């Protein structure tokens, strides 16, 4: 990992917003991978949801979730993004709030894609798993962060496969979300 002294400052304006999200100085090849995977994910989600007979509004919502989660999973494992989010002086609260924000994604899936009404067991179980995983990885010494993140990744997949059930058209959601956050965002 490159030292923080080598980090360029974020640009101004809209490009600066992108820099603060993915890390300043992201090279073109990483940008292409991040944007391309997000677009591919959105198209894939649209196809999968359309095959399930979803409404146009659910297809659009699924595309937005896929763009963020799939593109974000690729983004969070790039050198530039790892360097940015694990630079010296990065507050642990900022890393935690980024992960905690994704409880919203789980809630949206529980509300819009899991049948009639709000799937409370799905939302509560996966949100609790995500937050416990986050706290555990953040509290773990650096050399053990990846194994602990993998444990919680496997727990989340096990919960979906053995108890909660996959979400039709969004079967990829939980594994990719936990890849994005546990393995991508929280592991240096």
N, C-alpha and C positions, 0 to 999 in steps of 0.2 A: 504494500500500500504506500502511496506517495504521501509525503509529509504535508501538513497544512500550509507550510510556507510556499509550496509549489502550486497551491490552489489559486486560480485566477479569481478575481472578484466577479460576482454576477453582473451581467450587463444591465442597462436601464430598460425601462419599458416592458413590452410584452415578452421580449426575449429574456429579459431579466427574471420575469416570473417563471419561465421555463427553466432557467438556470437554477433558481432557488428550489425548484421541484426535483430536477434530475441531477443537479450538480453542475457548477460552471465548468466550461471547457469540455463538455462532452463532444467527442469527435464524431464526424459524420457517420462512420460505420455503426457506432453505438446508437446514434439517433435513428438511423434507418432500421436497425433491429427493433428498437423500442416502438417506434411508430408503426412499422410494418406488422409486428406481432399484435399490436393493439387493433389495427384495422382487420387483420386476418381473424382475430378472435371475435370481433364484432360481426363480421360476415358469417362466421361459423355459428355464432349464437343465433343470428337471425334465421339461418337455415334450420338449425335444430329446433327452435321454437316454432317456426312455421310448420315443420313436420309434425309437431304436436297439436297443431290447430290453434295456436295462440293468436290473440287479437293483434292488430297493428300496434296498439299502444304497449302491449306486453313485449312485442318484438323489439320496439324502439328502446324500451327500458332495459331489456336484456342486452341489447347492443351496447348501451352506455355502460352497464356493469361489466361486460366483457372487455370493452375498450380499456377501462380502468384496471380491472383485475389482471387480465392476461398481459396487457402492455406493461402494467406495473410489476408483474412478476419478472418479466425480462429486464425491465429497467433496474429493479432493485438488486440484481446480481451483476450489473456492469461495474467495471472498475471505477468509473467516474462517480456513480451514485454511491457506491460503498465508501469511497474516499470522502465524499461530501457529508454523508450522515454519520460517519465514524471519525470525523476530524477531532483533534484535541479541543476540548472546551464545549463540545456539543452537549447540551443539557439532556439528561436522561428523561426529563419530563417531555421534551420535544419528541423523542423517539416513542415514548409511551402514548402520547396523545395521537400520533400518527396511526398507531396500531388501534387504539381505542375507537378512533373515528370509524373504523371499518365494522364496528358493531352495527352501524347504520346499513351497510351492505347486507349483512345477515338478516336484519329486520325487514328490509325491502324484499328479499327473497322469501322470507317467511310469510309476508303479507300478500305479495303479488303472484307468487309462482307455486305455492304449495297447496293449492286447492281452495276450497271455500273458507273464508275467514283468515284469521291470523294463526299460524302454526306456532303456538306458544312453546311446546317442548323443543321444537327445532331451534327457535330463536334463543331461548334461555340456555339450552345445552351448549350450542355452538358459541354463543357469546361468552358464557362462563369458561369454556375451554380456551377460547382465544385470549381472554384476559388473564387467566391463570398461567397459560403458556407464556404470555408476554412478561408477566411478573417473574416467572421462573427463569426465562432466558436472560432478562435484564439483571437478575440477581446472581447469575452464574458466572464464575471466572471465565475469562475470554477463551481459554483453551478447551472448555467444555460447552461453550454456547451452541456449536453446531450439533453435537450429539443430543443435547437437551431439546433443541429445536426439532430435530428429527423425531424424537420420542413423541412430542406433542403433535407433530404432523401426522404420525401414525395413529395416535389416539383419535384425532379428528376424523380421519378416514375410517377407522374402526367404528366410531359412533354412527357415521352415515351408513356404512355397509351393514352393520349388525343391528341397528336400532332405529335410527331416524328415517332411513331410506333416502335414496338420491332424489333430486328434484328433476322431473322430466323436462328435457330440453336444456337444463343447466347442470347436468351430471358432473361437469368439470369444476363447478364453482368452489366447493370446499377444498379439494386438493390444491387448486391453483391459488386460492386465497391464502391458505396456510403456507404455500411456497413463497408467495409474495411477501408475507409479513414475517413469518418465523425464520425462514431460511434466507430470504432476500434482505429484508429491512433490518432485522435485529442481530444478524450474525455478521461481524466485521469481515 
